[in-house]
Amino acid sequence: MKTILLATGNQDKAKEIKALLDNVFDVVTMKDFGIDIDIIEDGQTYEENALIKVRALKPYVQGKDVIIMGDDSGLSVDFLEGAPGIYSARYAGENVDYDANNQKLLEVMKEVPKEKRGAAFISAIAIIFPDGRELTFRGEVPGTIAFDYCGKSGFGYDPLFIHRSTGRSYAEMTKDEKNKLSHRAAAVAKAKTVLLD
Ligand code: ITT
């Protein structure tokens, strides 16, 4: 079984990616590898940031048969011209929790009518193979921003993102349901086809 090291400090994301790759790959986290670093994400796109994350772990796998995988993701709101986008984790400020970001988004969108609440969740997955080859894959899912919290599962903006074709928020879905149709599931599925090649 090939080993994949996840370049994320976000345990919620790590759990989702693990579930998406389970049984096919041996997925380990930075924590499992004893890596405790802060990666500065100063790219201008999701793909650039995802690559920054995987490149930062390269020194830790030198000479090992390990694939590194990273995810940079975010919520792009039409009315906000794509914001919070690559800044989704720190929308309400540095080191804020999910709730602060959600409260800010609800507040900013308070007066925006239903037909103008379009959004998309985006995930860019980057991988580096042991031979140094780098690839990125993008998953994008359309939806709308809710007027209030909907549902309790998931993490981050899940309670505010109404998935377009099901009409339900990510937080109203079970883990398995979200992992069948999410932006991250779409990006990881593309990566998987290459990884299994
Ligand atoms: P790493 O960089 O360590 O992977 P992070 O949380 O900082 O962790 P990002 O920079 O990619 O990751 O920020 C993504 C943010 O977008 C994340 O913190 C959530 O607020 C939000 N997000 C991404 N995917 C999400 C999902 O599936 N559901 C809800 N919110 C999500």
Residues whose N, C-alpha, C, O or C-beta is under 5 A from the ligand:
A	BS01	ITT	A7 T8 G9 N10 D71 D72 S73 G74 S88 A89 F155 G156 Y157 D158
